[in-house]
Amino acid sequence: MPEIRHQPIAPTRLQRLCPGERIDAHRHDDHQVVYAGRGALAVTTDAGSWVAPATRAIWVPAGTVHAHRAYGSLDLHLAGIPVSEDPLGLKSPTVLVVGSLLRELIVAYTRRAGGGPEFARLRAVLLDELASSPRQPLCVPQPEDPVLGAVCDILRRDPGDPRTLAELGREVGASDRTLSRLFRREVGMSFPQWRTQLRLQHALILLAHKESVTAVAHACGWSSASTFIDVFRRAFGHTPGSHPREQPPRS
């Protein structure tokens, strides 16, 4: 098992990552806001995975063992928040909607890392904006049950797999009724809900690699591009064609 790095202070900085570049598993004694100004960012823990485009940030609570991966070229804004200042009160990572004000606050905070009263005032406004930012259930949980885990692994390898739960069950030796019950118990959602979350994550990754909307729809298992566009719009508030894949980096 690879060693998990312990970084007591969560860094506050801008870090540029190349496509596919990873930051290995680590943990901080501070909270951290992780925001990709362009591309798509994946945060993974033992409990599941979160993928955020440039309109979303990920809140990582203090003590959470997590790893990062870049999809597309990433401007990665890392904002450390002292553990004593917790505007969200969350125990697991959460995806937050990033409006124009929150975006500017995160960018400014990660570029002015330091001390003094001016930085403290900036952090206070950032904390207020984080507290009011809408949260989105964009996690794909990882179950502990080995049988359900086998089903989830099949779909993670190919999110576009069209098979029903009963058909997947025959491959792993479990009935669809048993698997349906396990989905509710283990991950807190139904099989269609979990698969939709997985497909949306995969869609964000493909969009970050500049795949066309039609190609993404078929690769992720939607019956048509229009169906994919409707699901994507409901989840993110905009169409995949207007997905901000290339927000220009700032010097």
C-alpha positions as CSV (number, residue, x, y, z in Angstrom):
1,M,0.0,0.0,0.0
2,P,1.5,3.4,-1.0
3,E,2.5,5.7,1.8
4,I,-0.1,8.5,2.5
5,R,1.6,11.8,2.9
6,H,0.6,14.0,5.8
7,Q,0.8,17.7,5.1
8,P,-0.3,19.5,8.3
9,I,-0.9,22.8,6.5
10,A,-3.1,22.7,3.4
11,P,-1.2,24.8,0.8
12,T,-2.7,27.9,-0.7
13,R,-1.4,28.4,-4.3
14,L,-2.0,28.2,-8.0
15,Q,-0.6,24.9,-9.5
16,R,-0.7,24.0,-13.1
17,L,-1.1,20.4,-14.0
18,C,-0.7,18.6,-17.4
19,P,-3.4,16.3,-18.7
20,G,-3.4,13.0,-16.7
21,E,-1.1,14.4,-14.1
22,R,-1.8,13.2,-10.5
23,I,-1.3,14.3,-7.0
24,D,-1.0,11.1,-4.9
25,A,-3.0,10.4,-1.8
26,H,-2.4,12.8,1.1
27,R,-4.2,14.5,3.9
28,H,-4.1,17.9,5.6
29,D,-5.0,19.1,9.1
30,D,-6.7,22.0,7.4
31,H,-9.8,22.2,5.2
32,Q,-9.1,22.9,1.5
33,V,-11.0,24.3,-1.4
34,V,-9.9,22.8,-4.7
35,Y,-10.9,24.6,-7.9
36,A,-9.9,24.0,-11.5
37,G,-10.0,27.3,-13.5
38,R,-10.0,25.2,-16.7
39,G,-10.2,21.5,-17.6
40,A,-11.8,19.0,-15.2
41,L,-10.5,17.9,-11.8
42,A,-11.1,14.5,-10.1
43,V,-10.8,14.1,-6.3
44,T,-10.8,10.5,-5.1
45,T,-11.1,9.0,-1.6
46,D,-11.8,5.5,-0.4
47,A,-15.5,6.4,-0.2
48,G,-15.9,7.6,-3.8
49,S,-14.9,10.1,-6.4
50,W,-15.9,13.6,-7.4
51,V,-15.3,15.4,-10.7
52,A,-15.6,19.1,-11.1
53,P,-15.5,21.3,-14.2
54,A,-14.5,25.0,-14.2
55,T,-18.0,26.0,-12.8
56,R,-17.6,23.9,-9.7
57,A,-15.2,23.6,-6.8
58,I,-14.6,20.7,-4.3
59,W,-14.5,21.2,-0.6
60,V,-12.2,18.7,1.1
61,P,-12.6,18.6,4.9
62,A,-9.6,18.4,7.2
63,G,-8.2,15.0,7.7
64,T,-9.7,13.5,4.5
65,V,-7.2,11.2,2.6
66,H,-7.6,12.2,-1.0
67,A,-5.8,12.2,-4.4
68,H,-6.2,14.5,-7.4
69,R,-6.1,13.8,-11.2
70,A,-6.2,16.4,-14.0
71,Y,-8.3,15.9,-17.1
72,G,-7.2,18.4,-19.7
73,S,-4.7,21.1,-18.8
74,L,-5.5,22.4,-15.3
75,D,-5.1,25.7,-13.5
76,L,-5.5,24.2,-10.0
77,H,-6.3,26.7,-7.3
78,L,-5.7,25.3,-3.9
79,A,-7.1,27.3,-1.0
80,G,-6.2,26.2,2.5
81,I,-8.7,27.1,5.3
82,P,-7.8,26.7,9.0
83,V,-9.6,23.9,10.7
84,S,-10.9,26.4,13.2
85,E,-12.9,28.2,10.4
86,D,-15.5,25.8,9.0
87,P,-18.3,27.5,7.0
88,L,-19.8,24.2,5.8
89,G,-19.6,21.8,8.7
90,L,-19.2,18.8,6.3
91,K,-17.5,15.5,7.0
92,S,-16.9,14.4,3.4
93,P,-15.9,16.1,0.2
94,T,-18.7,18.1,-1.5
95,V,-19.0,19.8,-4.9
96,L,-19.9,23.5,-4.7
97,V,-21.3,25.7,-7.5
98,V,-18.8,28.5,-8.4
99,G,-20.5,31.7,-9.4
100,S,-18.6,34.7,-10.7
101,L,-18.0,36.2,-7.3
102,L,-16.8,33.0,-5.7
103,R,-14.5,32.4,-8.6
104,E,-12.8,35.8,-8.3
105,L,-12.5,35.3,-4.5
106,I,-10.8,31.9,-5.0
107,V,-8.5,33.2,-7.6
108,A,-7.5,36.3,-5.5
109,Y,-7.1,34.1,-2.4
110,T,-4.7,31.7,-4.1
111,R,-2.7,34.5,-5.6
112,R,-2.3,36.5,-2.4
113,A,-1.4,33.8,0.0
114,G,0.1,35.3,3.1
115,G,-0.8,37.1,6.3
116,G,-1.9,40.4,7.5
117,P,-5.3,42.1,7.9
118,E,-5.9,42.4,4.2
119,F,-5.6,38.7,3.6
120,A,-7.7,38.0,6.7
121,R,-10.5,40.2,5.3
122,L,-10.3,38.4,2.0
123,R,-10.6,35.1,3.7
124,A,-13.6,36.3,5.7
125,V,-15.5,37.2,2.5
126,L,-14.4,33.9,0.9
127,L,-15.8,32.0,3.9
128,D,-19.2,33.8,3.6
129,E,-19.5,33.1,-0.1
130,L,-18.6,29.4,0.4
131,A,-21.2,29.1,3.1
132,S,-23.9,30.4,0.7
133,S,-22.7,28.4,-2.3
134,P,-25.2,25.7,-3.5
135,R,-24.0,22.2,-3.1
136,Q,-24.4,19.4,-5.6
137,P,-24.5,15.6,-5.1
138,L,-21.9,14.9,-7.8
139,C,-20.2,12.1,-5.9
140,V,-20.0,8.5,-7.3
141,P,-19.8,6.5,-4.0
142,Q,-17.7,3.3,-3.8
143,P,-19.5,0.5,-2.0
144,E,-17.9,-1.8,0.6
145,D,-19.9,-4.9,-0.4
146,P,-17.7,-7.0,-2.7
147,V,-20.5,-8.1,-5.0
148,L,-21.9,-4.7,-5.5
149,G,-18.3,-3.4,-5.9
150,A,-17.9,-5.9,-8.7
151,V,-20.9,-4.4,-10.5
152,C,-19.6,-0.9,-10.0
153,D,-16.2,-1.8,-11.3
154,I,-17.7,-3.2,-14.5
155,L,-19.5,0.1,-15.1
156,R,-16.5,2.2,-14.1
157,R,-14.5,0.4,-16.8
158,D,-17.2,1.2,-19.3
159,P,-19.8,3.8,-18.2
160,G,-21.6,3.3,-21.5
161,D,-22.4,-0.4,-20.8
162,P,-26.1,-0.6,-21.6
163,R,-26.9,-3.7,-19.6
164,T,-29.7,-3.8,-17.0
165,L,-29.1,-4.5,-13.4
166,A,-30.5,-8.0,-13.9
167,E,-28.0,-8.6,-16.7
168,L,-25.1,-7.3,-14.7
169,G,-26.3,-9.4,-11.7
170,R,-26.0,-12.6,-13.8
171,E,-22.3,-11.8,-14.4
172,V,-21.5,-11.4,-10.7
173,G,-23.9,-14.0,-9.4
174,A,-26.6,-11.9,-7.7
175,S,-30.2,-11.1,-8.4
176,D,-31.3,-7.6,-9.4
177,R,-33.5,-7.5,-6.2
178,T,-30.4,-8.1,-4.1
179,L,-28.3,-5.6,-6.0
180,S,-31.0,-3.0,-5.9
181,R,-31.2,-3.4,-2.1
182,L,-27.4,-3.1,-1.8
183,F,-27.4,0.1,-3.9
184,R,-29.8,1.7,-1.5
185,R,-28.0,0.5,1.6
186,E,-24.4,0.9,0.5
187,V,-24.4,4.1,-1.5
188,G,-27.7,5.7,-0.6
189,M,-29.1,5.9,-4.1
190,S,-30.8,3.7,-6.7
191,F,-28.9,2.0,-9.5
192,P,-30.2,4.4,-12.2
193,Q,-29.1,7.4,-10.0
194,W,-25.7,5.9,-9.4
195,R,-25.1,5.1,-13.1
196,T,-26.3,8.6,-14.1
197,Q,-23.7,10.1,-11.7
198,L,-21.0,7.9,-13.1
199,R,-21.9,8.8,-16.7
200,L,-22.0,12.5,-15.9
201,Q,-18.5,12.3,-14.4
202,H,-17.2,10.4,-17.4
203,A,-18.9,13.1,-19.7
204,L,-17.0,15.8,-17.9
205,I,-13.7,14.0,-18.4
206,L,-14.4,13.5,-22.1
207,L,-15.5,17.1,-22.6
208,A,-12.2,18.2,-20.9
209,H,-10.4,16.3,-23.7
210,K,-12.5,18.2,-26.3
211,E,-14.6,15.3,-27.5
212,S,-17.7,16.3,-29.4
213,V,-21.1,16.4,-27.6
214,T,-22.4,13.6,-29.8
215,A,-19.3,11.4,-29.2
216,V,-19.6,12.0,-25.5
217,A,-23.3,11.1,-25.5
218,H,-22.7,7.7,-27.2
219,A,-19.6,6.9,-25.2
220,C,-21.5,7.5,-21.9
221,G,-24.5,5.3,-22.9
222,W,-27.2,7.9,-23.7
223,S,-29.5,6.9,-26.5
224,S,-29.1,10.3,-28.2
225,A,-27.3,13.6,-28.0
226,S,-30.5,15.4,-27.1
227,T,-31.1,13.1,-24.1
228,F,-27.6,13.7,-22.9
229,I,-27.9,17.4,-23.3
230,D,-31.1,17.4,-21.2
231,V,-29.6,15.4,-18.4
232,F,-26.4,17.5,-18.4
233,R,-28.4,20.8,-18.3
234,R,-30.4,19.6,-15.4
235,A,-27.2,18.7,-13.5
236,F,-25.0,21.7,-14.3
237,G,-27.4,24.5,-15.4
238,H,-25.9,24.8,-18.9
239,T,-25.5,22.6,-22.0
240,P,-22.4,20.5,-22.6
241,G,-21.8,22.6,-25.7
242,S,-21.3,25.6,-23.5
243,H,-19.2,23.7,-21.0
244,P,-16.3,26.0,-20.0
245,R,-13.5,23.7,-21.1
246,E,-10.9,26.4,-21.8
247,Q,-11.1,29.3,-19.5
248,P,-7.9,31.2,-20.2
249,P,-5.2,30.9,-17.5
250,R,-4.2,34.1,-15.7
251,S,-0.6,35.2,-15.3
